[in-house]
Amino acid sequence: MIDKQLLRQSVERAIQDTDIFIVDIKVSADNNIVVEIDSNHNLDTATCARITRAIEADFDREVEDYELEVGSAGLTAPFKVKGQYLKNVGNEVEVLTRDGRKLSGVLKAVDAAGPDTFTLEIMKKVKPEGAKRPVMMAEDIVINIADVKRANYLLRF
């Protein structure tokens, strides 16, 4: 079976000095390898092919046969790593927390250096004192990434 750590090191060398980051690497028992990457810019097939060739140079198919797929994280795929949160700052996202709250709002900020938290701006109905009707007001919520069950980019049509 292909060693996942050696595979990760191979991918990291291939994406070194780029803004590409690893989202996920899966290696099945029968050596089906799926490498999922993302970037702050558009990923094209040439980039995926370059990374595929780099991996193939490090892992000889004559020694151990494997199937390899290198692709980008889908637009609607759930976020798996902090880099995906950073990439989506300013975009509308949907978050399902581990305690069952479903929140939609604009991803305002991600704490890149400190704890793994992000700020989500949600719209909330609030009835100001003395007002006849509630009004929509923005509220910032800080959420720990570890408390997120699922988060993804929110497509609006």
C-alpha positions in Angstrom: 0.0 0.0 0.0 1.2 3.5 -0.8 2.5 5.4 2.2 0.1 8.4 2.7 2.8 10.5 4.5 5.3 10.0 1.6 2.5 10.8 -0.8 1.7 14.0 1.1 5.4 15.0 1.0 5.5 14.4 -2.7 2.4 16.7 -3.2 3.8 19.3 -0.9 7.0 19.4 -3.0 5.0 19.7 -6.2 3.0 22.7 -4.9 5.9 24.4 -3.1 6.1 28.1 -3.9 2.5 28.3 -5.2 -0.7 29.3 -3.5 -2.1 25.8 -3.9 -2.9 23.9 -0.8 -3.9 20.3 0.0 -7.5 19.7 0.9 -7.5 16.0 1.3 -5.5 12.9 0.3 -7.2 9.5 0.3 -5.5 6.1 -0.3 -7.7 3.1 -0.4 -6.6 -0.5 0.5 -6.3 -1.3 -3.2 -4.1 1.8 -3.9 -6.8 4.1 -5.4 -5.3 7.5 -4.7 -7.4 10.7 -4.7 -5.6 14.0 -4.1 -7.8 17.0 -3.7 -6.2 20.5 -3.9 -7.4 24.0 -4.0 -6.0 27.5 -4.6 -6.9 31.1 -4.1 -6.9 31.3 -7.9 -8.5 29.1 -10.5 -6.9 25.6 -10.9 -6.7 24.3 -14.4 -6.1 20.8 -15.8 -2.5 21.7 -16.7 -1.8 22.3 -13.0 -3.4 19.0 -11.9 -1.5 17.2 -14.7 1.8 18.8 -13.4 1.1 17.6 -9.9 0.1 14.1 -11.2 3.5 13.8 -13.1 5.4 14.9 -10.0 3.7 12.1 -7.9 4.3 9.6 -10.7 8.0 10.5 -10.7 8.1 9.7 -7.0 6.1 6.5 -7.0 7.1 3.8 -9.5 4.1 1.9 -10.9 6.4 -1.1 -11.6 7.2 -1.4 -7.8 3.6 -0.9 -6.7 0.6 -0.4 -9.0 -1.9 2.4 -8.1 -4.6 4.5 -9.6 -4.2 8.2 -9.3 -6.6 11.1 -9.5 -5.6 14.7 -8.8 -8.3 17.3 -8.9 -9.6 20.5 -7.4 -12.1 20.8 -4.6 -15.5 21.4 -6.0 -17.3 24.7 -5.6 -20.1 23.2 -3.6 -17.9 20.7 -1.7 -17.8 21.1 2.1 -14.8 22.9 3.5 -12.2 20.5 5.0 -9.2 22.8 5.7 -8.6 26.3 7.0 -7.3 27.4 3.6 -10.8 27.0 2.2 -12.2 29.3 4.8 -9.4 31.8 4.0 -10.2 31.5 0.3 -13.9 32.3 0.9 -13.6 35.4 3.0 -16.2 37.9 1.6 -18.3 35.1 0.2 -21.7 33.9 1.4 -21.4 30.5 3.2 -23.7 28.1 4.9 -22.5 26.6 8.2 -23.9 23.7 10.2 -22.5 23.6 13.7 -22.0 20.5 15.8 -24.8 21.7 18.1 -27.3 21.7 15.2 -27.4 25.4 14.3 -27.7 26.1 10.6 -26.3 29.6 9.8 -26.0 31.5 6.5 -24.1 34.6 6.1 -21.0 36.4 4.8 -17.6 34.9 5.9 -16.0 38.2 7.2 -12.7 37.0 8.6 -10.6 34.0 9.5 -8.0 34.1 12.3 -5.0 33.1 10.1 -2.4 33.2 12.8 -4.2 32.3 16.1 -6.9 29.9 17.0 -8.9 28.3 14.2 -11.8 30.6 14.3 -13.8 32.6 11.8 -16.3 35.5 11.9 -19.6 35.0 10.2 -21.9 38.0 9.6 -25.5 36.9 9.8 -28.7 39.0 9.4 -31.0 38.8 12.4 -34.5 40.2 13.0 -34.4 42.6 15.9 -37.2 44.7 17.3 -35.7 48.0 18.5 -37.2 49.5 21.6 -40.2 51.7 20.7 -40.4 50.4 17.1 -43.5 48.8 15.7 -41.8 46.3 13.4 -38.6 44.3 13.7 -35.7 45.3 11.4 -32.9 43.2 10.0 -29.6 43.9 11.6 -26.1 42.4 10.9 -24.6 40.4 13.8 -21.1 39.0 13.8 -20.6 35.5 15.3 -17.2 34.1 16.0 -17.2 30.3 15.4 -14.4 27.8 16.1 -13.7 25.6 13.1 -13.6 22.6 15.3 -17.3 23.3 16.2 -18.3 23.1 12.5 -20.0 19.9 11.3 -20.2 21.2 7.7 -19.5 24.5 6.0 -19.7 25.3 2.3 -19.9 28.1 -0.3 -23.5 29.2 -0.7 -24.6 29.3 -4.4 -27.4 31.7 -5.2 -29.2 31.5 -8.5 
